[in-house]
Amino acid sequence: MRNKFFSCIFLIFFLSLESLFAEVDFFFEPNLYSYQFIEKDLIQGYRNRNSAQVYRMGIDIDLENEFARAEVQASFVPPISLSKDSTKLNTNSQNQPSGSEQTSGFFLGRDAYVAFPIQDFTVNVGRKSFINQHPLSHKRFSELDGTEGLSLNVDVWKNIYWQITLWDNYRGYPIWEYNQTEVYGARDKADLRKGERSRHGTSFLMTSEFIDFTADFYYLNFGSWGRYSQDDLNLQNQESGDGDFYHRTRLGLVGKWEGFRASTKVHFARGLDKTFADPKRPERSLPIRGEALQLELGYFSKEIFFFVSGFVPNSMQTSTSDQAITIGYVGMGNSPLEGAYLSRLMNIYPSAWVTEFGLESIQENKGRRSSSFLGKWGAGYFWEPFQISLFVETLIPRLLQAEDRGEISLRKMDYSKQSFSEFTGRFEYLQSTLSTKIRLGIELSYLWTTKEVEIQGTGVRVYGGFQF
């Protein structure tokens, strides 16, 4: 709410100034969702079906004068009704409760900030996305992150981008494009979004003709935010929590040559989570000690792209009694998963993660927050005004083992027989003129798993947008 308030104040101020250049675009995007989620149980099967119609309205504003620049992207979803139907498949059981739920949402876009150039620096107030030079960064929304508060850009070099986060009220960086199906859900966890916290850090990118180097470091003080922020009864405080903290460092190297691109990135996560006392583990805290490796190989041009990528985090370290000694890798930002079922409906992450509800480390037999191998394949072709793109994702959770050393592993014996895979196909029509933009598309999703899980799903989304 603070960011929204300050943004409105600054916009009113700039609108009153002379010599102001302004560009305002409004858009309307009707969306029809029809998702069907089926889970088969060996003893008692059931079938869930979710469907809804969603209408999104939004605005893109660019304001600039000699003193400052403002860029605001925002979406508003009017009150909608989500129908939920859950029906048992075997005839000996009663039907699950069903009904409808009214909800709405307001989402800032990737950027909603006011920028003040001061010599070789730019001070940003509001929401500013982190540096991302990936060729598909504006066509997909996975792994999106940014500052919601006060940040600083260092504008000294042409090929070096340096961004400093002075203060960030981190909340998972929610945007409409990523949270489409989340508009309806998670109302029972609304209180977990509240609480005082702060994030600080920096990101650095150096580009050249053939090589890019990236580095970032971010420190997060959980304060009183999240379900695990007041576990230690001796330390907890209604305002400051029990002292949990987390920091992550990433180093990346990208090689480029005539459209081909090979990248590698290593992640290091450290921190501390205070816990309740446990007879099997006398320590009243769990250290966060995690690493992850991210690889990608692909080809990207204006007309075509294809890539394969992998994400491999380490697991938690355990004792002889299977008791956790440390939390393994903890991620931050939006999930690297892109499919609607895995990332939105099932809310799966490939490891413990800092989401909009704080630190979430959940070990379940369906891989909800288990350390997992994530493999992705994608391809697309663009011929104006049409474009088609295909994505396949597979997630394989690590086994929970006694005396696990908590290391990164690609050994088959360290992974379970479970796997979750999703295919996503999109076909879009894009037409742009000087005054209007039209976007129409259809997205098809199919989820399949191994027999140890027995989940299947199909999904269809028809969408369109008009910007003028």
C-alpha positions, 0 to 999 in steps of 0.5 A: 500500500505504501508504494501505491500511495507514493506512486499516486502522489508523484503522478499527481505532482508530475501531471501538474508540471509544464513541459511534460511529455505523456503517453497513456495506453489503456487496455481491456483483456477478456479471458476465459478459463476452463481448467479441469484437474483430475486426480486418481487415487488407488482407493478413492478417486475424485475429480475437480473441475475449475472454470471462470470468466475473468475480465482484466482492465489496465493502464500503461502510463509513461510520463517524462519532463526535465526533472523526472520520469514515471512509468506505471503498469497496472491491472485491475480484475473486477469481481469475478465468480469462480465455480468449483466442483469436486466430484467423487468418482466412486459410487460409494462416497458422497460428493465433495462440497462445491460452490462459487467464490467472489473475488477481485484483484489489483496487480502492478505490472513489471514496472510502476515507479518514478525515476529521478536522474541525478548526475550519474545515478537514477533514483527509483521510487516504486516497483522496478524489475531487476535486470534481465537480458534473456531473449525471452524475458518479455515473452514469459514471466518465470523467475521475475523479480524486482524491488518494491521500494527504493532503488538506485541505478548507476548510469556510468558505463554503456555495457555495464548495468548496476542496480542497487536495492536500498529498501524493498518490501518484498512480497513475491513480486506478484503480477497478473501475467504470472498470477492469472489463476491465483486471482481466485485462490489463497484467500485462507492465507491472506494473513500470511502476506502481512508483516514487517520485512525488508530486503536489500541488495544489488545486481550487476550485469556486464555485456559484450559481443560474445560474453555476458557476466551477471552477479547479484546479492540480496539479503532478506530480514523476515521480521514478523512476516510468514508462518515461520517468523515466530517459532521461537517463543523466547525470541518472538516479538509481535513487531520484529519476529524471532530473527529469521534471515536469508541471503542469496548470491548468484553468479552467471556466465553467458556465451553468445554467437550468431543467435546461439546461447549457452549459460550457466549460473550458480546459486548460494543460499544461506540463512537461519530459521528459528524453530520450536525445540525438538527432542530429536534435534536439540538446536532451536534453529535450522541453518539454511545452507543451499546451492543450486546449478542452472544451465541452458543451451539454445538458439534465439532469433527474431523468427525462431527459438529453441532451448533446453535447460536444467535446474538442480538444487541441493537437498536438506542435510539429515541425521540418522533418524531422518531429522533435518539438520539444515534446510537446503537451497531456498529460492526467491522470486517467481518460480522457474516453472511456467506451466499453469498446472505446476506453477499456479494450480498445484503451486509447486516449487523445485525446492524450499522457496520465499513466496508471497507468504514468506519462507515455505519449506514443505516436504510432501509426497507430491513434491510441493516444496521438495528439492527436485530436478527441473528440466525444460524444453521450449521452441517457438516460431514467429511469422507476423502477425502469428506466433506459436510456442511450445514448452515441456517441463518435467520435475523429479523430486529428491528422495528423503534419506537418512544421513543425507549429506545435502549435496547437489546430485544427478545420481538416479538413486537419489531421486524418487520414482515420481515425476510431474510433467506438463506440456503447454502450447500457445497460438497467438495473433498479434497486430500492432498499429500506431494507435492500437494493439490487438492480441488474441490467443489460445493456450492448451495445457496437459499435465501427466505424472507417473503411476506413483502419483496418479494425477492427470489434467487438461486445461484450455485458456482463451484470451485476448487484449485490446490496447489503445 
